[in-house]
Amino acid sequence: MRVLPTLEGGLRIEVQTAADWLVLEQIAPDALVGGPDHLSEQLGVLMDDESQWADLVIPELREFFSGQLKHVAETVREAQRGASQGEEAPAGDVFIRREAGADWYGALNQARLALESRYRFGGLQGGADLEMFPEAKRSAFLRSQFYCALQGILLEHVLD
């Protein structure tokens, strides 16, 4: 997989393998690891009862967060439909338009936060530590690292 800036101020993700597609498909499910309301409820813990967080803010956050995930999932599905069928895996491009950069950044952030909450990576940097973990945690860590890297590219080339 390669990620390249476009002349229009967005990004083009060149998908080359089936594993690349799987990583992109996993963004929304990873964000929902703790349940669809996990992040908005986590943020609500910081508020006092008088703030009416549960009644006023959580419904808006829930809608906002799910909209980001829906946009990313739809973009990936559309790209898959347009992918050329190769011998081993369909190759294709996923385009992140400049105006969609914030949705992608938010969805990736949701996924990273949910994975961290579930697996507690902490200060894990990879290497030998990574080999000690079960396959599911190792896979989640690698996806989280990819999401973080893609967020960095979004910050550098798409988001102002």
N, C-alpha and C positions, 0 to 999 in steps of 0.2 A: 504494500500500500504506500502510495506517495501522496503528500498533501502539498498543493501548490497554490500560490495566490493568483487570482484572475485580474485582468485589466480593469474589470468593473468594480474592484474592491472587495470581492468575495474570495472564496476558496473552492478549489476543485480537488476532490479526493479521488485518486485513481485506484480503483479496486481491482486487484489482480488475482486473488485467490478466494476460494470458498470461505477460508478462515477470516479473511478481511470482511466479507459480508456478515459473517456471524458476529464479529466484534461490533459492527455498526448496528446490527439488529438488536443487540443486547443492551443498548443504551437505555431505552425506556424500561424494559424489565428490571435492569439493575437499579434504576431509580425507585422502583416500586418494591424493593426487597423488604422494607419494613411496613409495607401496606401503603395504599394510595394517599393517606393523610399523614404519614409518618413525619415528614419534614415540617409541615404546618403545625402539627401538634407539638413537635419538639420545640419550635420557636415559641409556642404558646406557654410553655413551662416557665419561660422567663418573665411573663407578665403576671400582674396581680389580678385577683378576681374582679376588682372594680373596673378594670380596663375594658371589659366586654370583648376581649380578644376572641373568645369562642363564637360569639354571636356576630360580630362585625368583620373581623379580619380573616379568620380561618376560612370562611366560605370563599372570599375573594382570592386568598392565597391558593386554595385548592384548585380553583378554576384557572388561575394564572399558571400554576405549576403543571397542571394536566394539559393545558394548551401548548406549553413548550414541548412536552413529551410527545403529544399528538403530532405536532409539526415535524419534529425530527423523524418519528416513525414513518410518517407519510412520505417525507422526502426520500428516505432510504428505500421504501417500497416502490416508489415511482422510478427511482434509479435502477432498481433490480428488474423491473418490467422492461426497461429500455436497454438492459445489458446485452451484449453480444454473447452468444453461447460458444464457449471454447471447448476444448477436449476435456480439460480437468474441471474448470469452473467458469462461470460467466464473468467476463471482465466488463467493467463499466465505470462511469464517473458519477460521483455524488457532488452536486453543486450546492454550496452554501452561499446564498446571496447576501450582500452586505446588510440588507434590511432584516435578514433572518439570523444574523450573527448573535444577537442577544438571546434568541430562543435556543440556539445551539449551545451557547455558553451556559445558560441556565439549566438545560437538560443534562449536560455533562456534569455540572456541579451537583445536581440532585443525585445523579448516579454515583458519583464519588462519595458524597456524604452518606448515602444509604449503604454502600459497600463498607465504608469505614465503620459505620455503626454496627453492622452485622459481624464483620470479621476482625475488627480492632487491629488494624495493621500497625498503628502507632508509628514508631520511628523506623520501621522496616525499610531497608534500602535495596533489598534483593540479594543476590549472591548466595552465600552459604545458608543464610537464614531462610531464604525462600525454599530451599530444598527440604527443609524440615516440616513444611506444612502439607496438609492433605491437598490433593489435586484441585478441589473446588476453591480452596482459599488461595492457592497459587494462581489459578486462572483469574479469580476476581482481582487479585493484586495487580496482575499484568494489565487487565482491562482498565483498572483505576489509573495506572501509570499512563496508559495510552490516552485516556480521557483528559488527564492533567496536561499532557503534551499538546493535545489538540486545543485545549483552552488557551495555552500559551501562544499557539499560532494564531488563534482567533484574536487574542489581545494585540498581537504584533501587527497583523495585517488587515483586520476587519473592523474591530471595535475602536471607537475613538476615545 
